[in-house]
Amino acid sequence: MNGGVQGITKALADYLTEQGAAAVPAWNTGARQKLSGPTAVVSLRGCRVAPVGFQDYLGQRQREDGVWEDWYGREATLTFGLDLCAPEGTEDGAFQALLDQLSAALLVGAPEGLAVEEFSWGELTFDTQQRLLRQSTQAVCRAYLCAAEQADGLFTDFELRGGIKA
């Protein structure tokens, strides 16, 4: 996945939707849609990075054009908010069904570059101001942010790498 952490919430929302769990990114560029049923609203709540090599240096790699480049990276622990929201009057079992779908989707994998390490949720509440049922849920994932150094000393855009191959 290119772009570092930019677009990662959309990638996770798309993955969850493909796995049968309704999900949208929290900060969508389009108009906010009215929820028709339980939906996971995906946000990035935290990012903790740690070195994986001496001065973040991972070694060299050969590009497709045959040129060798220096490769740098850091290990990242990303905490995603997967807040479940549903309009007032949603059937009792619909929230549990979405939570079950999220659990199943995150147990079998994640978008390329992410490895799910933890999945947890809180109590179901009612937001009186927005008239929504809410359940705070989160997933903690491990990834690697890697970039190559260009000849001018600048770095290419970071790529999200790592994760578990199925």
Summary of the structure (lengths in Angstrom):
residues: 166
radius of gyration: 18.5
end to end distance: 16.4
largest distance: 60.0
contacts: 488
relative contact order: 0.23
helix: 19%
strand: 47%
